[in-house]
Amino acid sequence: MSHFYAYLAKMKFIPRWSLMRNTWRENLQEHSLQVAMIAHGLAVIRNRVFGGHANAERAALLGLYHDAGEVIVGDLPSPIKHSNETISRAYEELELAARARLLGMLPTALRPDFEPLFEPLAAEAELTALVAAADRICAYLKCLEERRAGNLEFSEAEKTILADLQASELPEVRYFLEQFIASFGLTLDELN
């Protein structure tokens, strides 16, 4: 018997942004879906607009599983995770162990197909960079949503993350900001 999918189903119970007051509690499952969609979009932008050859479907799949280990270790807030080198390294080791534990829950015959999702190959650095950028875009979108709801708790994070995104070396990120971000400030009636 494998507990793999039962553990992944618990993603919906892992809250994000736990140190901040939220008007809407985002969970890990919602976040992972959004990262997957945006990673896919960034890869498509790279290919269609900037002449790249990124595997967009693979980018989506990597985005879907990028935080899966958090069903075991939880989501450590960024201010803590990045507060010093010792904590950052320790959390990275915890995440590695959690991903290995999840992988170990799979039947042996299935592991080769999942292992590269939990530990992307060095050759996939292009895709992992797109997933990391998508993750950052999603954090920015959360900040925008909270501010639109009148929650100023995310104001500083919004400024910091936007500056990071604007400084990105990835042209896909700037393209995404220019083409898609403004729509997130519109109401449903305005979108229609």
C-alpha positions in Angstrom: 0.0 0.0 0.0 1.3 3.5 -0.9 0.5 6.6 1.0 2.0 8.9 -1.7 -1.3 10.4 -3.1 -2.8 10.5 0.4 0.1 12.7 1.5 -0.2 14.9 -1.6 -3.9 15.3 -0.9 -2.9 17.0 2.3 -1.5 20.0 0.3 -4.9 21.7 0.7 -4.3 21.8 4.5 -0.9 23.5 4.4 -1.4 27.2 4.8 0.9 29.7 3.2 1.9 33.2 4.5 1.4 32.1 8.1 3.1 35.0 9.7 0.8 37.6 8.0 -2.8 38.5 8.4 -4.6 37.2 5.3 -8.0 38.2 4.0 -8.0 34.9 2.0 -6.0 31.9 3.3 -4.0 30.5 0.4 -3.1 26.8 0.7 -0.2 24.8 -0.8 -2.5 23.0 -3.3 -3.9 26.3 -4.7 -0.4 27.8 -4.9 1.1 24.8 -6.7 -1.6 24.8 -9.4 -1.0 28.5 -10.0 2.8 28.1 -10.1 2.3 25.2 -12.6 0.0 27.3 -14.9 2.4 30.3 -14.8 5.5 28.2 -15.3 3.8 26.7 -18.3 3.0 30.2 -19.6 6.6 31.5 -19.0 7.9 28.5 -21.1 5.4 29.2 -23.9 6.4 32.9 -23.8 10.1 31.9 -24.0 9.4 29.7 -27.0 6.9 31.9 -29.0 8.2 35.4 -28.2 11.9 34.9 -27.5 12.7 31.9 -29.8 13.4 29.4 -27.0 12.9 25.7 -26.9 11.7 25.1 -23.3 9.4 22.1 -22.7 6.3 23.9 -21.4 4.5 20.8 -20.3 7.6 19.8 -18.2 7.7 23.2 -16.7 4.1 22.9 -15.6 4.7 19.5 -14.1 7.8 20.7 -12.2 5.7 23.6 -10.9 3.0 21.3 -9.8 5.4 19.3 -7.6 7.8 22.1 -6.7 6.7 22.4 -3.0 5.3 18.8 -2.5 7.8 18.2 0.3 5.9 20.8 2.4 3.2 18.2 3.1 5.8 16.7 5.5 7.7 19.8 6.7 5.1 22.5 6.3 5.6 25.9 4.7 8.3 27.8 6.6 7.7 31.6 6.1 10.4 33.3 4.0 11.5 35.8 6.7 12.5 32.8 8.8 13.7 30.6 6.0 16.1 33.2 4.8 17.0 34.8 8.1 20.5 33.3 8.1 22.6 30.8 6.3 22.3 28.1 9.0 18.5 28.1 8.9 18.4 28.2 5.1 20.7 25.2 4.8 18.9 23.3 7.5 15.5 23.9 5.8 16.9 22.8 2.4 18.1 19.6 4.1 14.6 19.1 5.6 13.0 19.6 2.2 15.4 17.1 0.6 14.6 14.5 3.2 10.8 15.2 2.8 11.0 14.8 -0.9 13.0 11.6 -0.5 10.4 10.3 2.0 7.6 11.0 -0.4 9.4 9.3 -3.3 10.0 6.3 -1.1 6.3 6.0 -0.6 5.8 5.1 -4.2 5.9 1.6 -5.5 9.4 0.9 -6.8 8.2 0.6 -10.4 6.9 4.2 -10.4 9.8 5.9 -8.7 11.9 6.5 -11.9 9.1 8.7 -13.3 8.6 10.7 -10.2 12.2 11.1 -9.1 13.0 13.9 -11.6 10.0 15.8 -10.4 11.3 15.9 -6.9 15.0 16.4 -7.9 15.0 18.0 -11.3 18.1 17.2 -13.4 20.9 19.7 -13.7 20.1 19.7 -17.5 16.7 21.2 -16.5 18.1 24.4 -15.0 16.3 26.4 -17.6 13.0 25.0 -16.5 13.7 25.2 -12.7 14.5 28.9 -13.3 11.1 29.4 -14.9 9.4 27.6 -12.0 11.2 29.7 -9.5 10.1 32.8 -11.4 6.6 31.6 -11.5 6.7 31.0 -7.8 7.8 34.6 -7.3 5.1 35.9 -9.6 2.5 34.0 -7.6 3.8 35.6 -4.4 3.4 39.0 -6.1 -0.1 38.1 -7.2 -1.0 37.2 -3.6 0.3 40.6 -2.4 -1.8 42.3 -5.0 -4.9 40.4 -4.0 -4.4 41.2 -0.4 -3.9 44.9 -1.0 -7.0 45.1 -3.2 -8.9 43.6 -0.3 -7.7 46.4 1.9 -5.0 44.5 3.7 -1.9 46.6 4.0 0.0 43.7 5.7 1.5 42.7 2.3 2.5 46.2 1.2 6.3 45.8 1.9 6.4 42.3 0.4 4.6 43.6 -2.7 7.3 46.3 -3.2 10.2 43.9 -2.6 8.8 41.2 -4.8 8.0 43.5 -7.6 11.5 45.0 -7.5 12.9 41.4 -7.7 10.7 40.6 -10.7 11.5 43.8 -12.5 15.2 43.1 -12.0 14.9 39.5 -13.4 17.2 38.5 -16.1 14.4 36.4 -17.7 12.7 38.4 -20.4 9.7 36.1 -20.0 9.1 37.6 -16.6 9.1 41.1 -17.8 6.8 40.1 -20.7 4.4 38.5 -18.2 4.4 41.6 -16.0 3.7 43.8 -19.0 1.0 41.6 -20.6 -0.9 40.0 -17.7 -0.4 41.7 -14.3 -2.7 44.7 -14.9 -5.7 42.4 -15.3 -5.3 41.1 -11.8 -6.4 44.6 -10.6 -9.7 44.4 -12.4 -13.1 43.3 -11.1 -15.0 40.5 -12.9 -17.3 43.1 -14.6 -14.2 44.9 -15.8 -12.7 41.7 -17.1 -15.9 41.0 -19.1 
